[in-house]
């Protein structure tokens, strides 16, 4: 009888410990979610700050330093908006993409005939960023519902043929809608525009290292 009582006591003790762990996790989940939300809002803020810079669209291939390399000030393409926004938060996509491509080159698109990595350009190509975000970020649904796209999200589009584009969802919304503006560079520099559903969306992600 004592053995049975001891066994039940152990079972209930273990259950109490398990319940305490569950309660602790549940208490911290809102804090974790809030921390994630804060990061993406900061990302949207850093992207918005880029719109204050005078940048012309320039797809020229540049030799740049590694890591933390950037194309000349005042120049850039759509991917440079994303790269520069993350860099303001201490995340170097040039380094992150290069390291992953070097270790898993076969998993990245073979659209440019490259046989090896190139730290000057790999991270500045939309298909490569899409692959990286799929691997290390969260893939979010592609929908026609504006509310599914939140501040700090990364969105990719197909502009026609093999032309792809990328931008960051801003904190600001288009007046009288639930649709956020997009921060991007499609040819007129680093700007904020209402283009979320203007083109075919082919990727929707959020990424925090």
C-alpha positions in Angstrom: 0.0 0.0 0.0 2.8 2.4 0.9 4.4 1.6 -2.5 1.2 2.5 -4.3 0.8 5.8 -2.3 4.4 6.7 -3.1 3.9 6.0 -6.8 0.8 8.2 -6.9 2.7 11.0 -5.0 5.4 10.8 -7.6 2.9 11.0 -10.4 1.1 14.0 -9.0 4.5 15.7 -8.2 5.5 15.3 -11.8 2.2 16.6 -13.0 2.5 19.7 -10.9 6.0 20.3 -12.3 4.7 19.9 -15.8 1.9 22.3 -15.1 4.3 24.9 -13.7 6.4 24.7 -16.9 3.3 25.1 -19.1 2.2 28.1 -17.1 5.6 29.7 -17.3 5.7 29.2 -21.1 2.2 30.6 -21.5 3.2 33.7 -19.4 6.3 34.3 -21.6 4.6 33.7 -25.0 3.0 37.2 -25.1 6.3 38.8 -24.2 8.1 36.8 -27.0 5.4 37.7 -29.5 5.6 41.4 -28.5 9.5 41.3 -28.9 9.0 39.9 -32.4 6.4 42.5 -33.3 8.8 45.3 -32.0 11.6 44.0 -34.3 9.4 44.1 -37.4 8.2 47.6 -36.6 11.8 48.7 -36.2 12.6 47.1 -39.6 9.7 49.1 -41.1 11.0 52.2 -39.5 14.5 51.7 -40.8 13.2 51.1 -44.3 11.1 54.3 -44.1 14.3 56.3 -43.1 15.8 55.1 -46.4 13.2 57.1 -48.3 14.9 60.3 -47.0 18.0 59.5 -48.9 18.4 60.7 -52.5 19.0 57.4 -54.4 18.7 56.7 -58.1 17.9 53.3 -59.6 21.2 51.8 -60.8 21.5 48.1 -61.6 25.2 48.3 -62.3 27.4 45.5 -61.0 29.7 46.9 -58.3 32.6 45.4 -56.6 32.0 46.0 -52.9 33.7 45.1 -49.6 32.8 42.0 -47.6 31.2 41.8 -45.1 29.0 44.9 -44.7 29.6 46.0 -48.2 27.2 48.4 -49.9 27.0 49.9 -53.4 27.9 53.6 -53.8 25.8 56.0 -51.8 23.0 57.4 -53.9 22.7 54.3 -56.0 20.7 51.1 -55.7 18.0 48.7 -56.7 15.0 47.1 -55.0 17.1 44.5 -53.1 19.4 47.3 -51.7 16.3 48.7 -49.8 15.9 45.4 -48.0 19.7 45.0 -47.4 20.1 48.5 -46.1 17.0 48.3 -43.8 18.3 45.1 -42.2 21.8 46.5 -41.9 20.4 49.4 -39.8 19.4 46.7 -37.3 22.7 45.0 -37.3 21.9 42.2 -39.7 24.2 41.9 -42.7 22.3 40.0 -45.5 25.4 40.1 -47.6 27.2 37.9 -45.1 24.2 35.8 -44.2 23.3 34.9 -47.8 26.9 34.3 -48.8 27.6 31.9 -45.9 24.4 29.9 -46.7 25.1 29.9 -50.4 28.7 28.8 -49.8 27.5 25.8 -47.7 24.4 25.0 -49.8 25.1 26.4 -53.3 23.0 23.7 -55.0 19.9 24.9 -53.2 20.0 28.4 -54.8 18.7 29.4 -58.2 21.0 28.8 -61.2 19.8 31.7 -63.3 23.0 33.5 -64.0 25.4 30.7 -65.0 27.5 31.0 -61.8 29.7 28.2 -60.7 30.5 29.7 -57.3 29.4 32.4 -54.9 30.0 36.1 -55.6 29.8 38.4 -52.5 29.4 41.4 -54.7 26.0 40.4 -56.2 24.5 37.2 -54.7 22.5 39.0 -51.9 21.4 41.7 -54.4 19.3 39.2 -56.5 15.7 38.7 -55.6 15.5 34.9 -56.2 18.5 34.4 -53.9 16.8 36.5 -51.1 13.6 34.6 -51.6 15.5 31.3 -51.2 17.2 32.6 -48.1 14.0 33.9 -46.5 12.3 30.5 -47.2 15.1 28.7 -45.5 15.6 30.9 -42.4 12.5 33.2 -42.1 8.8 32.5 -41.9 6.9 31.9 -45.1 3.6 33.8 -44.9 0.5 33.2 -47.0 0.1 34.9 -50.4 -3.5 36.3 -50.3 -5.6 39.2 -51.6 -6.4 40.2 -48.0 -4.6 43.4 -47.1 -4.7 42.5 -43.4 -2.4 39.5 -44.0 0.5 41.9 -44.8 1.9 43.6 -41.7 4.7 46.0 -40.9 8.2 44.7 -41.6 7.0 41.9 -43.9 9.0 41.2 -47.0 7.0 40.9 -50.3 8.2 39.8 -53.7 6.5 40.2 -57.0 6.8 39.1 -60.6 6.7 42.1 -62.9 6.4 40.1 -66.0 8.5 37.4 -67.6 11.6 36.8 -65.5 11.6 40.2 -63.8 11.2 40.0 -60.1 10.9 42.7 -57.4 11.1 43.0 -53.6 10.0 45.5 -51.0 9.2 46.0 -47.3 5.7 46.5 -45.9 5.6 49.9 -44.1 3.9 50.9 -40.9 1.8 53.5 -42.7 -1.5 52.6 -44.3 -3.1 53.9 -47.4 -5.9 56.3 -46.2 -9.4 54.8 -45.9 -8.0 51.3 -46.5 -6.5 48.4 -44.5 -3.6 48.2 -47.0 -0.1 49.2 -46.0 2.2 51.2 -48.2 5.3 49.4 -49.6 8.9 50.8 -49.3 10.8 49.8 -52.4 12.8 51.0 -55.4 11.3 50.1 -58.7 13.0 52.8 -60.7 12.2 56.1 -58.9 14.5 55.6 -55.9 13.8 54.5 -52.4 10.1 55.5 -52.0 6.9 54.7 -50.2 4.1 53.7 -52.6 0.7 51.9 -52.7 1.7 49.0 -54.8 1.0 45.9 -52.7 -1.5 44.4 -55.2 -0.3 46.1 -58.3 1.8 43.1 -59.4 1.6 39.4 -59.0 2.9 38.5 -55.5 5.2 35.5 -55.6 6.7 35.6 -52.1 5.7 36.8 -48.6 8.0 36.4 -45.7 9.2 37.8 -42.4 12.8 37.3 -41.2 14.5 38.0 -37.9 17.9 36.5 -37.3 
